[in-house]
Amino acid sequence: MTVLGKSRLFLLVFVIAILIRFLQPFTFAMFASPRIDLTEPTINQLDSRISKIRMGDLVIKVIDD
């Protein structure tokens, strides 16, 4: 590889590294982190969520001689 070819390769790698460095925060924010709804839920929303996730039917079976 000639000196000119090595210089072009080095320049290409350098430009790609710079682009990756500058575009990294944008790609992380756009694709890696989901959007979060920052509004506070109401009491009714919290109660329905608690009922849905934490409450359920319970069956107790007692066996005795």
Backbone as XML, in Angstrom:
<?xml version="1.0"?>
<chain id="A" units="angstrom">
  <residue number="1" name="MET">
    <atom name="N" x="0.847" y="-1.169" z="0.000"/>
    <atom name="CA" x="0.000" y="0.000" z="0.000"/>
    <atom name="C" x="0.897" y="1.237" z="0.000"/>
  </residue>
  <residue number="2" name="THR">
    <atom name="N" x="0.555" y="2.176" z="-0.807"/>
    <atom name="CA" x="1.375" y="3.385" z="-0.910"/>
    <atom name="C" x="1.100" y="4.325" z="0.256"/>
  </residue>
  <residue number="3" name="VAL">
    <atom name="N" x="1.934" y="5.324" z="0.369"/>
    <atom name="CA" x="1.769" y="6.315" z="1.434"/>
    <atom name="C" x="0.444" y="7.046" z="1.272"/>
  </residue>
  <residue number="4" name="LEU">
    <atom name="N" x="0.068" y="7.350" z="0.037"/>
    <atom name="CA" x="-1.184" y="8.034" z="-0.229"/>
    <atom name="C" x="-2.373" y="7.146" z="0.156"/>
  </residue>
  <residue number="5" name="GLY">
    <atom name="N" x="-2.277" y="5.859" z="-0.121"/>
    <atom name="CA" x="-3.339" y="4.919" z="0.248"/>
    <atom name="C" x="-3.484" y="4.787" z="1.757"/>
  </residue>
  <residue number="6" name="LYS">
    <atom name="N" x="-2.340" y="4.745" z="2.456"/>
    <atom name="CA" x="-2.380" y="4.666" z="3.910"/>
    <atom name="C" x="-2.977" y="5.934" z="4.511"/>
  </residue>
  <residue number="7" name="SER">
    <atom name="N" x="-2.661" y="7.075" z="3.922"/>
    <atom name="CA" x="-3.198" y="8.346" z="4.409"/>
    <atom name="C" x="-4.710" y="8.396" z="4.219"/>
  </residue>
  <residue number="8" name="ARG">
    <atom name="N" x="-5.191" y="7.938" z="3.072"/>
    <atom name="CA" x="-6.637" y="7.913" z="2.823"/>
    <atom name="C" x="-7.339" y="6.961" z="3.776"/>
  </residue>
  <residue number="9" name="LEU">
    <atom name="N" x="-6.748" y="5.808" z="4.023"/>
    <atom name="CA" x="-7.335" y="4.845" z="4.942"/>
    <atom name="C" x="-7.386" y="5.418" z="6.349"/>
  </residue>
  <residue number="10" name="PHE">
    <atom name="N" x="-6.296" y="6.049" z="6.775"/>
    <atom name="CA" x="-6.269" y="6.658" z="8.103"/>
    <atom name="C" x="-7.323" y="7.752" z="8.208"/>
  </residue>
  <residue number="11" name="LEU">
    <atom name="N" x="-7.455" y="8.583" z="7.174"/>
    <atom name="CA" x="-8.433" y="9.657" z="7.171"/>
    <atom name="C" x="-9.851" y="9.099" z="7.223"/>
  </residue>
  <residue number="12" name="LEU">
    <atom name="N" x="-10.112" y="8.045" z="6.479"/>
    <atom name="CA" x="-11.432" y="7.417" z="6.485"/>
    <atom name="C" x="-11.779" y="6.875" z="7.867"/>
  </residue>
  <residue number="13" name="VAL">
    <atom name="N" x="-10.847" y="6.165" z="8.483"/>
    <atom name="CA" x="-11.084" y="5.616" z="9.817"/>
    <atom name="C" x="-11.284" y="6.745" z="10.823"/>
  </residue>
  <residue number="14" name="PHE">
    <atom name="N" x="-10.516" y="7.813" z="10.702"/>
    <atom name="CA" x="-10.620" y="8.943" z="11.599"/>
    <atom name="C" x="-11.989" y="9.622" z="11.471"/>
  </residue>
  <residue number="15" name="VAL">
    <atom name="N" x="-12.452" y="9.813" z="10.257"/>
    <atom name="CA" x="-13.756" y="10.444" z="10.032"/>
    <atom name="C" x="-14.877" y="9.564" z="10.566"/>
  </residue>
  <residue number="16" name="ILE">
    <atom name="N" x="-14.785" y="8.276" z="10.357"/>
    <atom name="CA" x="-15.811" y="7.360" z="10.878"/>
    <atom name="C" x="-15.828" y="7.399" z="12.399"/>
  </residue>
  <residue number="17" name="ALA">
    <atom name="N" x="-14.663" y="7.426" z="13.037"/>
    <atom name="CA" x="-14.599" y="7.493" z="14.501"/>
    <atom name="C" x="-15.211" y="8.792" z="15.020"/>
  </residue>
  <residue number="18" name="ILE">
    <atom name="N" x="-14.946" y="9.886" z="14.334"/>
    <atom name="CA" x="-15.517" y="11.176" z="14.741"/>
    <atom name="C" x="-17.042" y="11.148" z="14.608"/>
  </residue>
  <residue number="19" name="LEU">
    <atom name="N" x="-17.534" y="10.607" z="13.501"/>
    <atom name="CA" x="-18.982" y="10.532" z="13.307"/>
    <atom name="C" x="-19.650" y="9.659" z="14.357"/>
  </residue>
  <residue number="20" name="ILE">
    <atom name="N" x="-19.049" y="8.550" z="14.669"/>
    <atom name="CA" x="-19.603" y="7.665" z="15.700"/>
    <atom name="C" x="-19.637" y="8.379" z="17.042"/>
  </residue>
  <residue number="21" name="ARG">
    <atom name="N" x="-18.586" y="9.107" z="17.346"/>
    <atom name="CA" x="-18.505" y="9.824" z="18.624"/>
    <atom name="C" x="-19.589" y="10.888" z="18.735"/>
  </residue>
  <residue number="22" name="PHE">
    <atom name="N" x="-19.823" y="11.645" z="17.659"/>
    <atom name="CA" x="-20.811" y="12.713" z="17.707"/>
    <atom name="C" x="-22.241" y="12.214" z="17.589"/>
  </residue>
  <residue number="23" name="LEU">
    <atom name="N" x="-22.458" y="11.111" z="16.892"/>
    <atom name="CA" x="-23.817" y="10.608" z="16.702"/>
    <atom name="C" x="-24.264" y="9.661" z="17.806"/>
  </residue>
  <residue number="24" name="GLN">
    <atom name="N" x="-23.367" y="9.247" z="18.664"/>
    <atom name="CA" x="-23.698" y="8.276" z="19.703"/>
    <atom name="C" x="-24.815" y="8.747" z="20.630"/>
  </residue>
  <residue number="25" name="PRO">
    <atom name="N" x="-24.814" y="9.977" z="21.152"/>
    <atom name="CA" x="-25.917" y="10.378" z="22.035"/>
    <atom name="C" x="-27.265" y="10.378" z="21.328"/>
  </residue>
  <residue number="26" name="PHE">
    <atom name="N" x="-27.300" y="10.752" z="20.044"/>
    <atom name="CA" x="-28.566" y="10.781" z="19.327"/>
    <atom name="C" x="-29.110" y="9.375" z="19.116"/>
  </residue>
  <residue number="27" name="THR">
    <atom name="N" x="-28.271" y="8.452" z="18.721"/>
    <atom name="CA" x="-28.754" y="7.090" z="18.490"/>
    <atom name="C" x="-29.179" y="6.445" z="19.789"/>
  </residue>
  <residue number="28" name="PHE">
    <atom name="N" x="-28.474" y="6.710" z="20.880"/>
    <atom name="CA" x="-28.866" y="6.144" z="22.166"/>
    <atom name="C" x="-30.217" y="6.696" z="22.596"/>
  </residue>
  <residue number="29" name="ALA">
    <atom name="N" x="-30.401" y="7.987" z="22.464"/>
    <atom name="CA" x="-31.650" y="8.600" z="22.895"/>
    <atom name="C" x="-32.822" y="8.170" z="22.020"/>
  </residue>
  <residue number="30" name="MET">
    <atom name="N" x="-32.577" y="7.960" z="20.743"/>
    <atom name="CA" x="-33.674" y="7.633" z="19.842"/>
    <atom name="C" x="-34.077" y="6.163" z="19.909"/>
  </residue>
  <residue number="31" name="PHE">
    <atom name="N" x="-33.111" y="5.276" z="20.086"/>
    <atom name="CA" x="-33.424" y="3.859" z="19.958"/>
    <atom name="C" x="-33.318" y="3.059" z="21.255"/>
  </residue>
  <residue number="32" name="ALA">
    <atom name="N" x="-32.432" y="3.416" z="22.146"/>
    <atom name="CA" x="-32.188" y="2.578" z="23.313"/>
    <atom name="C" x="-33.100" y="2.898" z="24.482"/>
  </residue>
  <residue number="33" name="SER">
    <atom name="N" x="-33.498" y="4.129" z="24.639"/>
    <atom name="CA" x="-34.311" y="4.473" z="25.796"/>
    <atom name="C" x="-35.750" y="4.739" z="25.366"/>
  </residue>
  <residue number="34" name="PRO">
    <atom name="N" x="-36.695" y="4.069" z="26.011"/>
    <atom name="CA" x="-38.092" y="4.311" z="25.665"/>
    <atom name="C" x="-38.552" y="5.664" z="26.201"/>
  </residue>
  <residue number="35" name="ARG">
    <atom name="N" x="-39.548" y="6.224" z="25.555"/>
    <atom name="CA" x="-40.102" y="7.482" z="26.049"/>
    <atom name="C" x="-40.910" y="7.202" z="27.309"/>
  </residue>
  <residue number="36" name="ILE">
    <atom name="N" x="-40.766" y="8.059" z="28.292"/>
    <atom name="CA" x="-41.438" y="7.880" z="29.571"/>
    <atom name="C" x="-42.508" y="8.957" z="29.720"/>
  </residue>
  <residue number="37" name="ASP">
    <atom name="N" x="-43.701" y="8.536" z="30.098"/>
    <atom name="CA" x="-44.759" y="9.492" z="30.356"/>
    <atom name="C" x="-44.548" y="10.059" z="31.755"/>
  </residue>
  <residue number="38" name="LEU">
    <atom name="N" x="-44.338" y="11.356" z="31.852"/>
    <atom name="CA" x="-43.983" y="11.968" z="33.125"/>
    <atom name="C" x="-45.184" y="12.493" z="33.898"/>
  </residue>
  <residue number="39" name="THR">
    <atom name="N" x="-46.397" y="12.226" z="33.424"/>
    <atom name="CA" x="-47.568" y="12.666" z="34.168"/>
    <atom name="C" x="-47.812" y="11.711" z="35.324"/>
  </residue>
  <residue number="40" name="GLU">
    <atom name="N" x="-48.274" y="12.274" z="36.436"/>
    <atom name="CA" x="-48.532" y="11.436" z="37.611"/>
    <atom name="C" x="-49.872" y="10.743" z="37.453"/>
  </residue>
  <residue number="41" name="PRO">
    <atom name="N" x="-49.940" y="9.468" z="37.818"/>
    <atom name="CA" x="-51.205" y="8.754" z="37.705"/>
    <atom name="C" x="-52.182" y="9.198" z="38.797"/>
  </residue>
  <residue number="42" name="THR">
    <atom name="N" x="-53.462" y="9.073" z="38.511"/>
    <atom name="CA" x="-54.477" y="9.409" z="39.498"/>
    <atom name="C" x="-54.647" y="8.241" z="40.460"/>
  </residue>
  <residue number="43" name="ILE">
    <atom name="N" x="-55.377" y="8.498" z="41.533"/>
    <atom name="CA" x="-55.627" y="7.450" z="42.542"/>
    <atom name="C" x="-56.380" y="6.278" z="41.911"/>
  </residue>
  <residue number="44" name="ASN">
    <atom name="N" x="-57.350" y="6.562" z="41.051"/>
    <atom name="CA" x="-58.117" y="5.489" z="40.398"/>
    <atom name="C" x="-57.220" y="4.641" z="39.507"/>
  </residue>
  <residue number="45" name="GLN">
    <atom name="N" x="-56.297" y="5.284" z="38.799"/>
    <atom name="CA" x="-55.373" y="4.531" z="37.956"/>
    <atom name="C" x="-54.465" y="3.649" z="38.799"/>
  </residue>
  <residue number="46" name="LEU">
    <atom name="N" x="-54.008" y="4.178" z="39.928"/>
    <atom name="CA" x="-53.148" y="3.379" z="40.812"/>
    <atom name="C" x="-53.908" y="2.201" z="41.396"/>
  </residue>
  <residue number="47" name="ASP">
    <atom name="N" x="-55.147" y="2.433" z="41.842"/>
    <atom name="CA" x="-55.951" y="1.342" z="42.408"/>
    <atom name="C" x="-56.216" y="0.248" z="41.385"/>
  </residue>
  <residue number="48" name="SER">
    <atom name="N" x="-56.533" y="0.645" z="40.157"/>
    <atom name="CA" x="-56.800" y="-0.379" z="39.143"/>
    <atom name="C" x="-55.529" y="-1.146" z="38.785"/>
  </residue>
  <residue number="49" name="ARG">
    <atom name="N" x="-54.401" y="-0.457" z="38.789"/>
    <atom name="CA" x="-53.139" y="-1.157" z="38.508"/>
    <atom name="C" x="-52.776" y="-2.126" z="39.630"/>
  </residue>
  <residue number="50" name="ILE">
    <atom name="N" x="-52.973" y="-1.711" z="40.872"/>
    <atom name="CA" x="-52.703" y="-2.599" z="42.008"/>
    <atom name="C" x="-53.619" y="-3.807" z="41.943"/>
  </residue>
  <residue number="51" name="SER">
    <atom name="N" x="-54.887" y="-3.580" z="41.650"/>
    <atom name="CA" x="-55.834" y="-4.697" z="41.548"/>
    <atom name="C" x="-55.439" y="-5.669" z="40.446"/>
  </residue>
  <residue number="52" name="LYS">
    <atom name="N" x="-54.979" y="-5.131" z="39.352"/>
    <atom name="CA" x="-54.632" y="-5.974" z="38.205"/>
    <atom name="C" x="-53.354" y="-6.768" z="38.445"/>
  </residue>
  <residue number="53" name="ILE">
    <atom name="N" x="-52.342" y="-6.148" z="39.038"/>
    <atom name="CA" x="-51.031" y="-6.778" z="39.152"/>
    <atom name="C" x="-50.866" y="-7.573" z="40.449"/>
  </residue>
  <residue number="54" name="ARG">
    <atom name="N" x="-51.330" y="-7.023" z="41.559"/>
    <atom name="CA" x="-50.993" y="-7.622" z="42.850"/>
    <atom name="C" x="-52.117" y="-8.437" z="43.483"/>
  </residue>
  <residue number="55" name="MET">
    <atom name="N" x="-53.317" y="-8.333" z="42.980"/>
    <atom name="CA" x="-54.427" y="-9.061" z="43.596"/>
    <atom name="C" x="-54.923" y="-10.138" z="42.647"/>
  </residue>
  <residue number="56" name="GLY">
    <atom name="N" x="-55.374" y="-11.219" z="43.226"/>
    <atom name="CA" x="-55.896" y="-12.315" z="42.427"/>
    <atom name="C" x="-56.678" y="-13.271" z="43.310"/>
  </residue>
  <residue number="57" name="ASP">
    <atom name="N" x="-57.210" y="-14.303" z="42.726"/>
    <atom name="CA" x="-57.967" y="-15.294" z="43.493"/>
    <atom name="C" x="-56.993" y="-16.184" z="44.253"/>
  </residue>
  <residue number="58" name="LEU">
    <atom name="N" x="-57.402" y="-16.563" z="45.444"/>
    <atom name="CA" x="-56.587" y="-17.442" z="46.281"/>
    <atom name="C" x="-57.451" y="-18.624" z="46.704"/>
  </residue>
  <residue number="59" name="VAL">
    <atom name="N" x="-56.924" y="-19.801" z="46.513"/>
    <atom name="CA" x="-57.618" y="-21.027" z="46.914"/>
    <atom name="C" x="-56.785" y="-21.709" z="47.983"/>
  </residue>
  <residue number="60" name="ILE">
    <atom name="N" x="-57.410" y="-21.959" z="49.126"/>
    <atom name="CA" x="-56.724" y="-22.658" z="50.222"/>
    <atom name="C" x="-57.411" y="-24.002" z="50.396"/>
  </residue>
  <residue number="61" name="LYS">
    <atom name="N" x="-56.609" y="-25.033" z="50.334"/>
    <atom name="CA" x="-57.135" y="-26.385" z="50.484"/>
    <atom name="C" x="-56.531" y="-26.960" z="51.752"/>
  </residue>
  <residue number="62" name="VAL">
    <atom name="N" x="-57.403" y="-27.302" z="52.710"/>
    <atom name="CA" x="-56.954" y="-27.855" z="53.985"/>
    <atom name="C" x="-57.255" y="-29.348" z="53.991"/>
  </residue>
  <residue number="63" name="ILE">
    <atom name="N" x="-56.244" y="-30.158" z="54.228"/>
    <atom name="CA" x="-56.407" y="-31.611" z="54.298"/>
    <atom name="C" x="-56.021" y="-32.056" z="55.702"/>
  </residue>
  <residue number="64" name="ASP">
    <atom name="N" x="-56.961" y="-32.744" z="56.372"/>
    <atom name="CA" x="-56.721" y="-33.190" z="57.742"/>
    <atom name="C" x="-57.307" y="-34.585" z="57.906"/>
  </residue>
  <residue number="65" name="ASP">
    <atom name="N" x="-56.695" y="-35.367" z="58.757"/>
    <atom name="CA" x="-57.204" y="-36.714" z="59.020"/>
    <atom name="C" x="-58.470" y="-36.714" z="59.806"/>
  </residue>
</chain>
